[in-house]
């Protein structure tokens, strides 16, 4: 396009993406064609993943391509996606796709050979972690993204992807894309990069969709009793445990849950009541729901079958 600098407006960025996607696919076709591998392009937006029917259709398309021995080249559809419907980076997109197709392994290639205790470019004592059993807050703090990146995404988004992959039961490896034969070495079982172990208790397909594919449409803050009942005793969320309702959402949509004012998100779930109804019944006992609303369809705000502890 002979532009003097990176486009700034959304239409210009999307126009550049339209041109770039065709050029990129031509490069993929040429590269894989030398090895007699056929490729196919799949462009997704967050809406394709958050809508359950489209989510399943995307899954079926990807599995059909693999059945035909076609290598899917998956990217976000940057020609139409805006901030409200963007996944945002290919690290998180790759984890969603890995979960979608029940992948055996997710490999993220970058410019470093794994996750380090500090930035190896500035700290000679930085140590590479060979295995990460869980992406805890301490692990998340190790991410140090540099401001000079041209692409979107860095180590922080790779750790977000690791969390998603682990919950889906998919192991993940971060390795250097500059190492010759790195993918062959990984498939051969060599200890390359940093290995992120999957969770032993793998989430079912629907719960994975609730946890990671659907952007929450609102927030519910719960009290200490509800937090304990949900996380330790596997209970459903009742209106008596809700202390605050934020957002404007409908029944059947996904909301995020946090414990106490200013608390961290600890769960997501599909609500049985809309935001206006929940503001009327928050803090109420189940037998009070009908008196406050004039009707009662459910006892639970979120049934445990539609709740995912993160």
N, C-alpha and C positions, 0 to 999 in steps of 0.2 A: 504493500500500500504506500510505500515511500513516505511514511510518517516521520516527522523530525523527532518525536518523543512518544513515550507510551501513552495511549489514549486515556483520557480522564473521564469523559462522560459515559454513561451506561450504553447508549446506542452505538457510540464509536467502539467501545470495548466489545460489544456483541457483534458488530460488523467485522472487526478484526478476528474474532473467534470463528465466524462463519468461513472466512478465508483460510484461517490457520488449521481448522479441523480437516479440510479436504487435503491440504498439503501434508499434514501429519499422517493421515491415513495412507496417502500415496507412499510415504516413507516406510510405514509399517508393511504395506503390501510388497514393496520392493525387498525389504530386509527379510521377511519371512518367506517370500517367494523363492529366494535362493535356497531355502531348505524344504521347499515343496509343502509349505504349510499355508493353508488358506485362512484368511482372517475376515472377521465381520465386525462392523462398528455398531456399538450400542450406546446411545446417549440417554442419560437419565437426569431427572431433576428430583429435588426433595419431595415434590408432590407425587411423583411416580412411586416413591418408596413409602410415603405416609398414607396413601390411599390403599386400603387392603386389597381391593380387586386388582389395581394396577401393579401392586407389589407382587402378587401371585402371578400375574401375567408376565412381568419382567423375569421372575424366576423360571417360568416355563420356557420363555424365549431363550434364556441363557443355557438351560439344560438341553434344549433342542439343538442349539449350535454345537454344544460339546458332543452330543450324540452323532452329529454329522461330521465330527472331526474338524470343526471350524473353531479357531482360536478367537474368542470374543475380545475386542479392544473396547474397554468400557471407559467412558469419560462423562463428566457432567455436561449437560447441554447448555453451554455458556451463551449460546445465541438467543436463548429465551429466558434463562433463569435470572431473577433479580434477588436482592438480599433476602426478601421474605420467603423465597422458595429455593434457596441455595443450600446444598450440603456444605459447600464452602471450600473443601480441599479434597484431593484424591486419596489422602491417607484414610480419612473417615469413610469416604465412599468405598474404598477397597474393603474395609472391614464390614460394611453393610452388605456388599456383594458376596464376600466370603461367607457371611452368615446366611445370606439368601440361598446359596447353592450348597450349603453344608460342606465347605471346602475342607480338604485334609490339612492344608497349611497355607498361611498367608505370609508372603515375603515382601518387605518394604526395603527397597534399595535407595540409599542416600549417599552423601559425600563423606560419611564417616563409617567406620567398621563396627558400629554398635553403640550402645548406651554407655556413657562414661560418668564417673562420679563428679566430673567437672569438665569444662571445655578443654579438650586436649590441645587446642590451638594456642591457648594462653597459659595453661597449667601443665607443666611437664610431669607432675605427680598424678595427674588424672589416671584413674584405673578403669579399664573396660569391665563391665559386668557380663559374665558369660551366660547367666541364667537369672531371670526375674520370675519369682513364683506368683507375685500379685502386684498390680500397679497401685501401691499405697500412696498416701499423700507425700511421704518421704521420697518415694521414687519419682512422683510427678514433679517434685521440686528440683530434680536433677536436670530437667529440660532447660536448655539455654538457647533460645532462638536468636540468630544473628539478624540484624536489621538490613543487611545488604542483599537478602535473597530476592531473586527476580520472581520465582514461582511462589504460589501460596502454599503454606504448610512448612513445618519444621519439626523438631523433636517433640514439642508439646503436642502437636496433632498426631504424631506417631504413637505417643503414649495413650492418647484418647482412643486411637484405633486399637491398641493392644487391649484396652479394657473391654471394648465392644467384642473383639474377637474371643477373648478369654471367656466372657459370659456365654458366647455362642458355642463354646467347646472347640474353638479353632486355635491351634497353636500358632504363634507368630514369630518371625525372625526379622530383626533389623540388621542389615549388612551393607557393605560398601558396594555400590554399583561400578566402582572403578577397578575392582579386582577381577582379573581374567578368569573366566569359567566359574564365577561365584555361584550361579544357579545350579550347575552340575555338581559342584562340591556339596551344596546344601542337600540336594536330592540324594546324593550318595551317603549322606549321614555324617559328613564331617562337621566338627564343632566350629561353625562360622558365625561371626557376629554375636548378637545377643538374642537368646531364646526366651520367649515369653510363654510360660506354661498356661494351658487352658484350665478353667475351673473344672473340678471333678464332677460337680452337679451341673450338667448342661441345661440351659433354659430350653423349653420347648419352642417351636417355631412361632406360635402366636405371642408368647411372652417376649421373645426376642424382638418382634415387631413393635410391641408396646414399649419396650425399654429403649430402643435405639432408633427405630425407623420413623417414629411419629413425634414431631415437635410438640411439647406440652402447650396446651391452650390456656393454662392457668396454674395457680398454685393453691395448695391447701396446707396450712400450718396446723400441726396436731400437738396435743399436750403430751407430757411424759408418759402417762398411762397408755395412750394410744400407740405411741412410739414403741413401747415395750411389747404391747400386744401384737403389733404388726411384725416387728423384727425378731422377736424371741419366741412367740407362741403361735405364729402362723394364722392369726385371726384376720377377719375382714374389718374394714374401717367403718365404724358407726358414727352417726352425727354427733354423739356425745363427746367424741375425742377431738372435734374440729374447733379451733380457736380463731381462725382467720381464713377468709376466702378472698383470693385475688384473681382478677381476670374476668372475661365475659365468655363463657363456654357453654356448650349445649350438653345435654345428657348423651352418653355414648362417646364423648371425646376423651382424649388422654390429658391428664393433669399431673403435675409434679407434686410431691409431698416433701415437706421439711419439718424437722422437729424443733419446736420452740421458735420464738422470734429471732430472726437473723440466723437460724440454723441452716446447716447444709442440706441439700437435696439427698434424700435417702431412698426414695421409691418413686415409681410412676404407676398409674393405674387408670382404668376406664371408669368414669363416674356414671352412676345411675340417676343423678339429678343435675339440673343445670345450675349455673352460678346463682341466679336469683333465688331459686328454691333452697340452695345450701345456705345462703345468707339468712334465710328465715329459720332454718332448723339446726344451724350449728350450735353445738353444746346441748342439744335436746336428747332425751332418751327416746328409744325407738317407739314407745307407746305414745309419745307426744307428737310424732310426725303428722298424723292425720289431723290433729287439732290445730296445728300451726299452718298446714297447707290446705286443709279441707279435703284431702285425699291421701292415700298412701299406696305407692306401687311397689316399694322395696323397703326392707329393713336396713340394708347395708348401703352406704354411700359408694364404697368400692368393694366388691366381693373379692375374696382372696384368690379366686381363679383368674381374676382380671388385674391382679396386683403383682408388681415385680419389685423386689428389694434389690437395690443397686449395690 
